[in-house]
């Protein structure tokens, strides 16, 4: 593993693998409003097992040898604010991933790939004239480990501040139209387009607050302050839209949590159990039961926030994400 330069200060690590220590506000599920984002990040995220670097300029980060070349998490903010705008993860090189945001400093809004946060960061810079900085944490575990920590890091910010990092979950500032992706399919169809200023663009849906304490039982009827249906081995209602959870009958560990059209999503999971080559097959081949929350009126971005909180809660309580969560 390459070493991070001593010129980038790092807090003492408290990483104990998947059984991490957790900050008081997550243990008790109560938002803390007396700390700044910077104070919270320096304390709580370290206790989540994340050894964050100091903040470094985002500009030219891809060429900065002080940035780790390992996999891990990263966060981005404006140099004029302590508010975290985006938290992400990469299974490749953190340096390379931050370097993929160089288009943020260009004349035109970048496409949504190679980085989905690029258009939003460009819009904020265009609107406010700010520069950006990044901080990173090496996470040497596998993809499931990394994605679980990402969900918990986002959840920690949501608990502490009452809102998500504004560019996570597809967020975009109002007054700007987001660029499309940049791939051969879109190009061939004539659908590749750059975004930019657009007064008619309403921006992202307002954030959904954390509904309840993250430290609560993932199998309880009031998990995360939501009203869950009883566990049922029958098919979920086909027209319901909201969040759902799947487990083996009586298990304290979940197999999966998700959001969307509950009936069709659950049936798709169960079908994977009949496909022996699918990575989720071993989890859904045996009998399962499902429980759900009907959130028909909730916008998709808010459903994604709730889904993240559910994953974060499972990581916090059970030490790992739901067993089939990130298997595709």
TORVOLUM-111226 format. One record per residue (C-alpha): x, y negated, z. Coordinates in Angstrom, 3 decimals. Layout:
residues N
<r><X>X</X><Y>Y</Y><Z>Z</Z></r>
...
end
This chain:
residues 328
<r><X>0.000</X><Y>0.000</Y><Z>0.000</Z></r>
<r><X>1.379</X><Y>-3.398</Y><Z>-0.869</Z></r>
<r><X>1.956</X><Y>-5.839</Y><Z>1.946</Z></r>
<r><X>0.142</X><Y>-9.144</Y><Z>2.319</Z></r>
<r><X>2.601</X><Y>-11.980</Y><Z>2.702</Z></r>
<r><X>3.141</X><Y>-13.233</Y><Z>6.278</Z></r>
<r><X>2.204</X><Y>-16.686</Y><Z>4.950</Z></r>
<r><X>-1.402</X><Y>-15.464</Y><Z>4.824</Z></r>
<r><X>-2.403</X><Y>-15.094</Y><Z>8.464</Z></r>
<r><X>-4.478</X><Y>-12.084</Y><Z>9.377</Z></r>
<r><X>-6.353</X><Y>-11.446</Y><Z>12.609</Z></r>
<r><X>-5.417</X><Y>-8.357</Y><Z>14.640</Z></r>
<r><X>-7.191</X><Y>-5.366</Y><Z>13.158</Z></r>
<r><X>-9.862</X><Y>-3.560</Y><Z>15.153</Z></r>
<r><X>-10.631</X><Y>-1.073</Y><Z>12.411</Z></r>
<r><X>-11.522</X><Y>2.306</Y><Z>13.792</Z></r>
<r><X>-12.694</X><Y>3.878</Y><Z>10.552</Z></r>
<r><X>-16.443</X><Y>4.232</Y><Z>10.245</Z></r>
<r><X>-17.150</X><Y>3.851</Y><Z>13.961</Z></r>
<r><X>-16.490</X><Y>0.128</Y><Z>14.155</Z></r>
<r><X>-16.897</X><Y>-2.254</Y><Z>17.066</Z></r>
<r><X>-19.775</X><Y>-4.661</Y><Z>16.503</Z></r>
<r><X>-20.341</X><Y>-8.291</Y><Z>17.526</Z></r>
<r><X>-22.765</X><Y>-9.157</Y><Z>20.278</Z></r>
<r><X>-25.246</X><Y>-10.884</Y><Z>17.985</Z></r>
<r><X>-25.546</X><Y>-7.685</Y><Z>15.919</Z></r>
<r><X>-25.788</X><Y>-5.468</Y><Z>18.986</Z></r>
<r><X>-28.692</X><Y>-7.493</Y><Z>20.303</Z></r>
<r><X>-30.123</X><Y>-8.495</Y><Z>16.908</Z></r>
<r><X>-30.320</X><Y>-12.195</Y><Z>17.801</Z></r>
<r><X>-29.092</X><Y>-14.958</Y><Z>15.483</Z></r>
<r><X>-26.310</X><Y>-17.130</Y><Z>16.886</Z></r>
<r><X>-26.775</X><Y>-20.798</Y><Z>16.062</Z></r>
<r><X>-24.011</X><Y>-22.283</Y><Z>18.241</Z></r>
<r><X>-21.154</X><Y>-21.215</Y><Z>15.960</Z></r>
<r><X>-20.044</X><Y>-22.515</Y><Z>12.609</Z></r>
<r><X>-19.735</X><Y>-20.060</Y><Z>9.740</Z></r>
<r><X>-15.960</X><Y>-20.250</Y><Z>10.106</Z></r>
<r><X>-16.065</X><Y>-19.395</Y><Z>13.824</Z></r>
<r><X>-18.469</X><Y>-16.565</Y><Z>13.154</Z></r>
<r><X>-16.393</X><Y>-15.195</Y><Z>10.282</Z></r>
<r><X>-13.198</X><Y>-15.291</Y><Z>12.308</Z></r>
<r><X>-14.772</X><Y>-13.357</Y><Z>15.164</Z></r>
<r><X>-17.679</X><Y>-11.202</Y><Z>14.080</Z></r>
<r><X>-16.363</X><Y>-9.959</Y><Z>10.754</Z></r>
<r><X>-13.089</X><Y>-8.947</Y><Z>12.361</Z></r>
<r><X>-15.096</X><Y>-6.909</Y><Z>14.861</Z></r>
<r><X>-16.804</X><Y>-5.241</Y><Z>11.900</Z></r>
<r><X>-13.422</X><Y>-3.764</Y><Z>11.022</Z></r>
<r><X>-12.639</X><Y>-6.339</Y><Z>8.347</Z></r>
<r><X>-9.216</X><Y>-7.939</Y><Z>8.585</Z></r>
<r><X>-9.808</X><Y>-11.110</Y><Z>6.574</Z></r>
<r><X>-6.934</X><Y>-13.098</Y><Z>5.119</Z></r>
<r><X>-6.689</X><Y>-16.842</Y><Z>5.423</Z></r>
<r><X>-8.487</X><Y>-18.870</Y><Z>2.770</Z></r>
<r><X>-6.532</X><Y>-19.358</Y><Z>-0.455</Z></r>
<r><X>-7.326</X><Y>-21.369</Y><Z>-3.616</Z></r>
<r><X>-9.585</X><Y>-19.467</Y><Z>-6.005</Z></r>
<r><X>-7.984</X><Y>-21.257</Y><Z>-8.922</Z></r>
<r><X>-5.164</X><Y>-19.062</Y><Z>-10.264</Z></r>
<r><X>-5.904</X><Y>-16.386</Y><Z>-7.639</Z></r>
<r><X>-5.459</X><Y>-13.742</Y><Z>-10.329</Z></r>
<r><X>-1.801</X><Y>-14.731</Y><Z>-10.646</Z></r>
<r><X>-1.199</X><Y>-15.192</Y><Z>-6.920</Z></r>
<r><X>1.086</X><Y>-12.441</Y><Z>-5.632</Z></r>
<r><X>-0.059</X><Y>-13.191</Y><Z>-2.096</Z></r>
<r><X>-3.455</X><Y>-11.706</Y><Z>-2.974</Z></r>
<r><X>-3.712</X><Y>-7.972</Y><Z>-2.348</Z></r>
<r><X>-3.748</X><Y>-5.626</Y><Z>-5.323</Z></r>
<r><X>-5.720</X><Y>-2.975</Y><Z>-3.392</Z></r>
<r><X>-9.463</X><Y>-2.388</Y><Z>-3.219</Z></r>
<r><X>-11.561</X><Y>-4.266</Y><Z>-0.701</Z></r>
<r><X>-13.960</X><Y>-7.108</Y><Z>0.003</Z></r>
<r><X>-13.704</X><Y>-10.812</Y><Z>-0.727</Z></r>
<r><X>-15.691</X><Y>-13.944</Y><Z>0.059</Z></r>
<r><X>-15.840</X><Y>-17.334</Y><Z>-1.634</Z></r>
<r><X>-16.746</X><Y>-20.826</Y><Z>-0.433</Z></r>
<r><X>-16.296</X><Y>-24.434</Y><Z>-1.518</Z></r>
<r><X>-13.187</X><Y>-26.119</Y><Z>-0.150</Z></r>
<r><X>-15.420</X><Y>-28.813</Y><Z>1.343</Z></r>
<r><X>-17.645</X><Y>-26.455</Y><Z>3.356</Z></r>
<r><X>-17.534</X><Y>-23.472</Y><Z>5.719</Z></r>
<r><X>-20.656</X><Y>-21.974</Y><Z>4.127</Z></r>
<r><X>-19.910</X><Y>-18.666</Y><Z>2.384</Z></r>
<r><X>-21.344</X><Y>-18.689</Y><Z>-1.135</Z></r>
<r><X>-20.649</X><Y>-15.101</Y><Z>-2.147</Z></r>
<r><X>-19.417</X><Y>-11.810</Y><Z>-0.677</Z></r>
<r><X>-18.312</X><Y>-9.081</Y><Z>-3.049</Z></r>
<r><X>-16.328</X><Y>-5.867</Y><Z>-3.259</Z></r>
<r><X>-14.104</X><Y>-4.159</Y><Z>-5.767</Z></r>
<r><X>-12.712</X><Y>-0.667</Y><Z>-6.100</Z></r>
<r><X>-9.797</X><Y>-1.904</Y><Z>-8.166</Z></r>
<r><X>-7.507</X><Y>-4.840</Y><Z>-7.416</Z></r>
<r><X>-8.811</X><Y>-7.736</Y><Z>-5.323</Z></r>
<r><X>-6.368</X><Y>-9.986</Y><Z>-7.153</Z></r>
<r><X>-7.713</X><Y>-8.868</Y><Z>-10.513</Z></r>
<r><X>-11.313</X><Y>-9.307</Y><Z>-9.390</Z></r>
<r><X>-10.735</X><Y>-12.858</Y><Z>-8.168</Z></r>
<r><X>-8.874</X><Y>-13.542</Y><Z>-11.402</Z></r>
<r><X>-12.000</X><Y>-12.617</Y><Z>-13.365</Z></r>
<r><X>-13.553</X><Y>-15.842</Y><Z>-12.003</Z></r>
<r><X>-11.127</X><Y>-18.106</Y><Z>-13.865</Z></r>
<r><X>-13.978</X><Y>-19.100</Y><Z>-16.195</Z></r>
<r><X>-15.526</X><Y>-21.005</Y><Z>-13.294</Z></r>
<r><X>-13.010</X><Y>-23.781</Y><Z>-14.017</Z></r>
<r><X>-13.708</X><Y>-23.982</Y><Z>-17.753</Z></r>
<r><X>-15.706</X><Y>-26.498</Y><Z>-19.756</Z></r>
<r><X>-18.530</X><Y>-24.031</Y><Z>-20.490</Z></r>
<r><X>-20.469</X><Y>-21.891</Y><Z>-18.054</Z></r>
<r><X>-18.952</X><Y>-18.378</Y><Z>-18.125</Z></r>
<r><X>-21.025</X><Y>-15.330</Y><Z>-18.979</Z></r>
<r><X>-22.442</X><Y>-13.144</Y><Z>-16.202</Z></r>
<r><X>-19.696</X><Y>-10.629</Y><Z>-16.782</Z></r>
<r><X>-16.990</X><Y>-9.898</Y><Z>-15.972</Z></r>
<r><X>-18.372</X><Y>-11.472</Y><Z>-12.759</Z></r>
<r><X>-22.006</X><Y>-12.079</Y><Z>-11.864</Z></r>
<r><X>-21.159</X><Y>-14.976</Y><Z>-9.526</Z></r>
<r><X>-19.299</X><Y>-16.887</Y><Z>-12.235</Z></r>
<r><X>-22.280</X><Y>-18.852</Y><Z>-13.606</Z></r>
<r><X>-23.421</X><Y>-19.910</Y><Z>-10.131</Z></r>
<r><X>-19.967</X><Y>-21.054</Y><Z>-9.049</Z></r>
<r><X>-19.590</X><Y>-22.998</Y><Z>-12.310</Z></r>
<r><X>-22.951</X><Y>-24.667</Y><Z>-11.700</Z></r>
<r><X>-22.019</X><Y>-25.681</Y><Z>-8.153</Z></r>
<r><X>-18.707</X><Y>-27.103</Y><Z>-9.383</Z></r>
<r><X>-20.451</X><Y>-28.955</Y><Z>-12.221</Z></r>
<r><X>-23.053</X><Y>-30.369</Y><Z>-9.837</Z></r>
<r><X>-20.881</X><Y>-31.205</Y><Z>-6.827</Z></r>
<r><X>-17.387</X><Y>-31.591</Y><Z>-8.273</Z></r>
<r><X>-15.950</X><Y>-29.163</Y><Z>-5.714</Z></r>
<r><X>-13.177</X><Y>-26.615</Y><Z>-5.837</Z></r>
<r><X>-13.314</X><Y>-23.119</Y><Z>-4.325</Z></r>
<r><X>-11.276</X><Y>-20.897</Y><Z>-2.066</Z></r>
<r><X>-11.360</X><Y>-17.204</Y><Z>-1.293</Z></r>
<r><X>-10.540</X><Y>-14.840</Y><Z>1.539</Z></r>
<r><X>-10.133</X><Y>-11.089</Y><Z>1.259</Z></r>
<r><X>-9.955</X><Y>-7.920</Y><Z>3.326</Z></r>
<r><X>-8.319</X><Y>-4.702</Y><Z>2.149</Z></r>
<r><X>-10.632</X><Y>-1.702</Y><Z>2.565</Z></r>
<r><X>-8.706</X><Y>1.441</Y><Z>1.627</Z></r>
<r><X>-11.638</X><Y>3.860</Y><Z>1.976</Z></r>
<r><X>-13.803</X><Y>5.288</Y><Z>-0.773</Z></r>
<r><X>-16.555</X><Y>3.483</Y><Z>-2.670</Z></r>
<r><X>-19.259</X><Y>4.461</Y><Z>-0.185</Z></r>
<r><X>-17.195</X><Y>3.120</Y><Z>2.701</Z></r>
<r><X>-16.583</X><Y>-0.132</Y><Z>0.839</Z></r>
<r><X>-20.211</X><Y>-0.694</Y><Z>-0.193</Z></r>
<r><X>-21.385</X><Y>0.015</Y><Z>3.341</Z></r>
<r><X>-19.025</X><Y>-2.602</Y><Z>4.707</Z></r>
<r><X>-20.121</X><Y>-5.074</Y><Z>2.055</Z></r>
<r><X>-23.769</X><Y>-4.646</Y><Z>3.107</Z></r>
<r><X>-22.828</X><Y>-5.075</Y><Z>6.753</Z></r>
<r><X>-20.696</X><Y>-8.160</Y><Z>6.030</Z></r>
<r><X>-23.618</X><Y>-9.767</Y><Z>4.173</Z></r>
<r><X>-25.957</X><Y>-8.714</Y><Z>6.971</Z></r>
<r><X>-23.678</X><Y>-10.329</Y><Z>9.544</Z></r>
<r><X>-23.846</X><Y>-13.649</Y><Z>7.665</Z></r>
<r><X>-27.631</X><Y>-13.345</Y><Z>7.349</Z></r>
<r><X>-28.023</X><Y>-12.701</Y><Z>11.086</Z></r>
<r><X>-25.659</X><Y>-15.527</Y><Z>12.067</Z></r>
<r><X>-26.988</X><Y>-18.192</Y><Z>9.696</Z></r>
<r><X>-30.544</X><Y>-17.097</Y><Z>8.859</Z></r>
<r><X>-29.804</X><Y>-17.035</Y><Z>5.139</Z></r>
<r><X>-27.887</X><Y>-15.047</Y><Z>2.539</Z></r>
<r><X>-24.759</X><Y>-16.248</Y><Z>0.769</Z></r>
<r><X>-26.500</X><Y>-18.293</Y><Z>-1.905</Z></r>
<r><X>-25.003</X><Y>-16.513</Y><Z>-4.921</Z></r>
<r><X>-25.564</X><Y>-12.962</Y><Z>-3.719</Z></r>
<r><X>-28.609</X><Y>-11.055</Y><Z>-4.986</Z></r>
<r><X>-28.530</X><Y>-12.903</Y><Z>-8.294</Z></r>
<r><X>-28.713</X><Y>-16.351</Y><Z>-6.726</Z></r>
<r><X>-28.421</X><Y>-19.453</Y><Z>-8.901</Z></r>
<r><X>-28.652</X><Y>-23.197</Y><Z>-8.098</Z></r>
<r><X>-31.744</X><Y>-25.020</Y><Z>-9.302</Z></r>
<r><X>-31.317</X><Y>-27.129</Y><Z>-12.418</Z></r>
<r><X>-29.098</X><Y>-24.556</Y><Z>-14.138</Z></r>
<r><X>-29.883</X><Y>-21.723</Y><Z>-16.523</Z></r>
<r><X>-27.730</X><Y>-18.633</Y><Z>-15.979</Z></r>
<r><X>-25.612</X><Y>-17.210</Y><Z>-18.777</Z></r>
<r><X>-26.406</X><Y>-13.742</Y><Z>-20.044</Z></r>
<r><X>-23.956</X><Y>-10.873</Y><Z>-19.969</Z></r>
<r><X>-21.246</X><Y>-10.585</Y><Z>-22.579</Z></r>
<r><X>-21.300</X><Y>-7.193</Y><Z>-24.277</Z></r>
<r><X>-21.600</X><Y>-5.700</Y><Z>-27.734</Z></r>
<r><X>-25.254</X><Y>-4.750</Y><Z>-27.277</Z></r>
<r><X>-26.328</X><Y>-8.303</Y><Z>-26.480</Z></r>
<r><X>-24.109</X><Y>-9.664</Y><Z>-29.229</Z></r>
<r><X>-25.563</X><Y>-7.290</Y><Z>-31.843</Z></r>
<r><X>-29.110</X><Y>-8.194</Y><Z>-30.791</Z></r>
<r><X>-28.390</X><Y>-11.919</Y><Z>-30.931</Z></r>
<r><X>-29.200</X><Y>-12.232</Y><Z>-27.230</Z></r>
<r><X>-25.848</X><Y>-13.314</Y><Z>-25.821</Z></r>
<r><X>-26.219</X><Y>-16.889</Y><Z>-24.577</Z></r>
<r><X>-24.303</X><Y>-19.261</Y><Z>-22.381</Z></r>
<r><X>-26.219</X><Y>-21.063</Y><Z>-19.683</Z></r>
<r><X>-25.815</X><Y>-24.593</Y><Z>-18.444</Z></r>
<r><X>-27.708</X><Y>-27.562</Y><Z>-17.034</Z></r>
<r><X>-31.477</X><Y>-27.178</Y><Z>-17.389</Z></r>
<r><X>-33.767</X><Y>-29.417</Y><Z>-15.373</Z></r>
<r><X>-36.655</X><Y>-27.016</Y><Z>-15.868</Z></r>
<r><X>-34.816</X><Y>-24.138</Y><Z>-14.172</Z></r>
<r><X>-36.201</X><Y>-23.647</Y><Z>-10.645</Z></r>
<r><X>-33.183</X><Y>-21.774</Y><Z>-9.306</Z></r>
<r><X>-33.352</X><Y>-18.817</Y><Z>-6.973</Z></r>
<r><X>-36.222</X><Y>-17.743</Y><Z>-4.762</Z></r>
<r><X>-35.877</X><Y>-18.886</Y><Z>-1.163</Z></r>
<r><X>-34.061</X><Y>-16.430</Y><Z>1.067</Z></r>
<r><X>-35.922</X><Y>-13.970</Y><Z>3.297</Z></r>
<r><X>-34.889</X><Y>-14.120</Y><Z>6.961</Z></r>
<r><X>-33.744</X><Y>-10.977</Y><Z>8.732</Z></r>
<r><X>-37.037</X><Y>-9.492</Y><Z>9.892</Z></r>
<r><X>-35.776</X><Y>-7.862</Y><Z>13.088</Z></r>
<r><X>-32.716</X><Y>-6.611</Y><Z>14.979</Z></r>
<r><X>-30.201</X><Y>-4.743</Y><Z>12.860</Z></r>
<r><X>-29.455</X><Y>-2.466</Y><Z>15.790</Z></r>
<r><X>-32.685</X><Y>-0.488</Y><Z>15.712</Z></r>
<r><X>-33.457</X><Y>3.116</Y><Z>14.856</Z></r>
<r><X>-33.636</X><Y>3.752</Y><Z>11.083</Z></r>
<r><X>-36.410</X><Y>6.296</Y><Z>11.650</Z></r>
<r><X>-38.589</X><Y>4.158</Y><Z>13.959</Z></r>
<r><X>-42.040</X><Y>2.914</Y><Z>12.952</Z></r>
<r><X>-40.884</X><Y>-0.683</Y><Z>13.538</Z></r>
<r><X>-37.392</X><Y>-0.451</Y><Z>12.055</Z></r>
<r><X>-36.016</X><Y>-3.939</Y><Z>11.379</Z></r>
<r><X>-39.295</X><Y>-5.473</Y><Z>12.557</Z></r>
<r><X>-41.277</X><Y>-4.012</Y><Z>9.628</Z></r>
<r><X>-44.492</X><Y>-1.990</Y><Z>9.748</Z></r>
<r><X>-43.519</X><Y>1.370</Y><Z>8.301</Z></r>
<r><X>-46.041</X><Y>3.961</Y><Z>7.178</Z></r>
<r><X>-46.000</X><Y>7.358</Y><Z>8.931</Z></r>
<r><X>-43.529</X><Y>9.867</Y><Z>7.529</Z></r>
<r><X>-45.221</X><Y>11.842</Y><Z>4.748</Z></r>
<r><X>-44.047</X><Y>14.789</Y><Z>2.645</Z></r>
<r><X>-46.603</X><Y>13.901</Y><Z>-0.032</Z></r>
<r><X>-45.901</X><Y>11.492</Y><Z>-2.887</Z></r>
<r><X>-45.841</X><Y>7.795</Y><Z>-2.052</Z></r>
<r><X>-48.689</X><Y>5.623</Y><Z>-3.386</Z></r>
<r><X>-47.923</X><Y>5.070</Y><Z>-7.097</Z></r>
<r><X>-48.997</X><Y>1.406</Y><Z>-7.120</Z></r>
<r><X>-47.279</X><Y>0.256</Y><Z>-3.928</Z></r>
<r><X>-44.358</X><Y>-2.169</Y><Z>-4.219</Z></r>
<r><X>-41.968</X><Y>-2.785</Y><Z>-1.350</Z></r>
<r><X>-39.218</X><Y>-0.896</Y><Z>0.460</Z></r>
<r><X>-39.004</X><Y>2.798</Y><Z>1.253</Z></r>
<r><X>-36.860</X><Y>5.322</Y><Z>3.122</Z></r>
<r><X>-36.320</X><Y>9.032</Y><Z>2.493</Z></r>
<r><X>-35.044</X><Y>11.693</Y><Z>4.874</Z></r>
<r><X>-35.095</X><Y>15.416</Y><Z>5.448</Z></r>
<r><X>-37.975</X><Y>16.283</Y><Z>7.815</Z></r>
<r><X>-37.110</X><Y>15.272</Y><Z>11.365</Z></r>
<r><X>-33.573</X><Y>14.033</Y><Z>10.575</Z></r>
<r><X>-32.124</X><Y>10.998</Y><Z>12.354</Z></r>
<r><X>-30.044</X><Y>10.176</Y><Z>9.263</Z></r>
<r><X>-31.689</X><Y>8.774</Y><Z>6.156</Z></r>
<r><X>-30.944</X><Y>9.989</Y><Z>2.664</Z></r>
<r><X>-31.829</X><Y>6.757</Y><Z>0.918</Z></r>
<r><X>-33.417</X><Y>3.345</Y><Z>1.304</Z></r>
<r><X>-34.623</X><Y>1.395</Y><Z>-1.706</Z></r>
<r><X>-36.937</X><Y>-1.258</Y><Z>-3.074</Z></r>
<r><X>-39.283</X><Y>-1.642</Y><Z>-6.027</Z></r>
<r><X>-42.269</X><Y>0.382</Y><Z>-7.208</Z></r>
<r><X>-42.247</X><Y>2.928</Y><Z>-4.414</Z></r>
<r><X>-44.036</X><Y>5.849</Y><Z>-6.060</Z></r>
<r><X>-42.013</X><Y>5.898</Y><Z>-9.271</Z></r>
<r><X>-38.742</X><Y>5.307</Y><Z>-7.436</Z></r>
<r><X>-39.340</X><Y>8.162</Y><Z>-4.997</Z></r>
<r><X>-40.343</X><Y>10.533</Y><Z>-7.780</Z></r>
<r><X>-37.135</X><Y>9.640</Y><Z>-9.647</Z></r>
<r><X>-35.075</X><Y>10.560</Y><Z>-6.581</Z></r>
<r><X>-36.855</X><Y>13.872</Y><Z>-6.121</Z></r>
<r><X>-36.348</X><Y>14.688</Y><Z>-9.814</Z></r>
<r><X>-32.603</X><Y>14.369</Y><Z>-9.294</Z></r>
<r><X>-32.841</X><Y>17.253</Y><Z>-6.846</Z></r>
<r><X>-33.780</X><Y>19.485</Y><Z>-9.770</Z></r>
<r><X>-30.753</X><Y>18.370</Y><Z>-11.783</Z></r>
<r><X>-27.967</X><Y>20.430</Y><Z>-10.304</Z></r>
<r><X>-25.235</X><Y>18.336</Y><Z>-11.892</Z></r>
<r><X>-26.455</X><Y>15.022</Y><Z>-10.487</Z></r>
<r><X>-24.475</X><Y>13.625</Y><Z>-7.557</Z></r>
<r><X>-27.663</X><Y>13.205</Y><Z>-5.503</Z></r>
<r><X>-28.929</X><Y>16.740</Y><Z>-6.234</Z></r>
<r><X>-27.622</X><Y>18.290</Y><Z>-3.019</Z></r>
<r><X>-29.531</X><Y>15.720</Y><Z>-0.965</Z></r>
<r><X>-32.891</X><Y>15.849</Y><Z>-2.757</Z></r>
<r><X>-33.067</X><Y>19.566</Y><Z>-3.580</Z></r>
<r><X>-34.466</X><Y>20.412</Y><Z>-0.138</Z></r>
<r><X>-37.859</X><Y>19.214</Y><Z>1.227</Z></r>
<r><X>-37.949</X><Y>15.517</Y><Z>2.014</Z></r>
<r><X>-40.354</X><Y>13.040</Y><Z>3.535</Z></r>
<r><X>-40.889</X><Y>9.385</Y><Z>2.811</Z></r>
<r><X>-42.025</X><Y>6.281</Y><Z>4.675</Z></r>
<r><X>-42.571</X><Y>2.841</Y><Z>3.188</Z></r>
<r><X>-43.600</X><Y>-0.774</Y><Z>3.715</Z></r>
<r><X>-45.948</X><Y>-2.440</Y><Z>1.256</Z></r>
<r><X>-44.443</X><Y>-5.843</Y><Z>0.400</Z></r>
<r><X>-46.371</X><Y>-6.494</Y><Z>-2.781</Z></r>
<r><X>-46.129</X><Y>-10.287</Y><Z>-2.595</Z></r>
<r><X>-42.381</X><Y>-10.416</Y><Z>-1.898</Z></r>
<r><X>-40.167</X><Y>-11.612</Y><Z>-4.797</Z></r>
<r><X>-37.504</X><Y>-9.225</Y><Z>-6.072</Z></r>
<r><X>-34.588</X><Y>-11.219</Y><Z>-4.656</Z></r>
<r><X>-36.099</X><Y>-11.046</Y><Z>-1.181</Z></r>
<r><X>-36.707</X><Y>-7.306</Y><Z>-1.577</Z></r>
<r><X>-33.008</X><Y>-6.930</Y><Z>-2.375</Z></r>
<r><X>-32.155</X><Y>-8.864</Y><Z>0.790</Z></r>
<r><X>-34.366</X><Y>-6.595</Y><Z>2.894</Z></r>
<r><X>-32.835</X><Y>-3.525</Y><Z>1.242</Z></r>
<r><X>-29.363</X><Y>-4.831</Y><Z>2.129</Z></r>
<r><X>-30.426</X><Y>-5.367</Y><Z>5.752</Z></r>
<r><X>-31.745</X><Y>-1.801</Y><Z>5.934</Z></r>
<r><X>-28.448</X><Y>-0.412</Y><Z>4.627</Z></r>
<r><X>-26.506</X><Y>-2.651</Y><Z>7.028</Z></r>
<r><X>-28.651</X><Y>-1.464</Y><Z>9.931</Z></r>
<r><X>-28.070</X><Y>2.191</Y><Z>9.056</Z></r>
<r><X>-24.309</X><Y>1.577</Y><Z>8.895</Z></r>
<r><X>-24.444</X><Y>-0.263</Y><Z>12.213</Z></r>
<r><X>-26.472</X><Y>2.431</Y><Z>14.016</Z></r>
<r><X>-25.385</X><Y>5.655</Y><Z>12.310</Z></r>
<r><X>-21.845</X><Y>4.656</Y><Z>11.293</Z></r>
<r><X>-22.388</X><Y>5.394</Y><Z>7.583</Z></r>
<r><X>-24.805</X><Y>4.345</Y><Z>4.832</Z></r>
<r><X>-27.776</X><Y>6.632</Y><Z>4.058</Z></r>
<r><X>-26.249</X><Y>9.871</Y><Z>2.783</Z></r>
<r><X>-27.223</X><Y>9.540</Y><Z>-0.891</Z></r>
<r><X>-27.247</X><Y>5.731</Y><Z>-1.004</Z></r>
<r><X>-24.388</X><Y>4.974</Y><Z>-3.345</Z></r>
<r><X>-24.214</X><Y>8.196</Y><Z>-5.346</Z></r>
<r><X>-25.979</X><Y>6.797</Y><Z>-8.431</Z></r>
end
